[in-house]
Amino acid sequence: MADITRRLGWRHLRGAPTAHIRHHRSGALVHDGTGLSFWFRPLTAALSEVPVDDRELAMTFHARTSDFQDVSVQATVTYRIADPAVAAARLDFSIDPDTGAWRGTPLDQLGTLLTETAQQHALDVLARTPLAAALVDGVAAVRERVAAGLGAEPRLPATGIEVVAVRVMALRPEPEVERALRTPAREQIQQEADRATYERRAVAVERERAIAENELASKIELARREEQLVEQRGTNARREAEEQAAADAVRAEAEAARSVKLAEAEAARSVKLAEAEAARSVKLAEAEATRSVGLAEAEAARTLKLAEAEAARSRQLARAEAEAAREVGEARAQAQAAWLRVHTEAGVDGTTTLRALTATRLAENLPRIDSVTVSPDVLTGLLAKLGGDAEGAR
């Protein structure tokens, strides 16, 4: 599509290299060619744009063979507009001066013309061909007939159209017919597969038989070799036992000689150890006796010193205790004399004084009493007695 721009009532058209532009003004051809670019006035201009590039037209249609079987044909026609002036005169390629879009549908008209023409020739050739032949050689036959028919069609050159190539991609029957046609080939392939399977099984059985025979022969040979192996193993075992006995005898002699030498060496070592131990014991006994004598003398001296010190301390303690007892006795005698003197001066008779003194001595020798409970009766009697003694004394 041409590119059109607006400028103050004027229009500027810029065409593509693959588009042929024809510009008429007042019935006269002003511009004609591809890839043009020019200014024009929209009210006086008549523009046409004809594509000159190769175009592909895909088509699919149905046809009927001579044996009344429906087939579908897929084809593609490549064409181009060789004479743009003729095509612009025969078809409406005019474009809008404001937008550059085609006013009509010229390419659809060309597609319809080409499709109907190609379909007509394809139907003609398939109508005289049976289905089997059409499936085998129908693609080439249809392609050649359509190409020849389009090349001989007078309307195409009159419209400025040139057919470049014709391609037929596929020619297919209906799905049910196609499956039916595939069945014999499928069955034949299956038969070939079954035959191959049977042959493979027969070969496998033959090979298994050969393998079984080989296994049997191998077992027989293996049994024979095992017998030889057993005999050889017996011979080897006897020889090994003899060699082992000889080696054990040599080993026993060597072990006995080594034991004798070890016993002699151990006896010599034991004698030396006993002598050394005896000498060490004698030395230890002498040293122990010497140490014991020294310890006994030291212990005796220490005991003597301790006895003398203990005797001196005992004598000093005895003197001190005697002196203390004497002083205590003197003090106690003085105290008792003073106590007696006081009681005598107080008018207390001797019997009472002796009783009091006896109670005092008795109290001194009695065990310790922590507490004394005095009942009211005892206290009343004691107070009464003390009161009576006091009155008697007055």
Summary of the structure (lengths in Angstrom):
residues: 394
radius of gyration: 78.4
end to end distance: 174.3
largest distance: 197.1
contacts: 961
relative contact order: 0.05
helix: 66%
strand: 19%
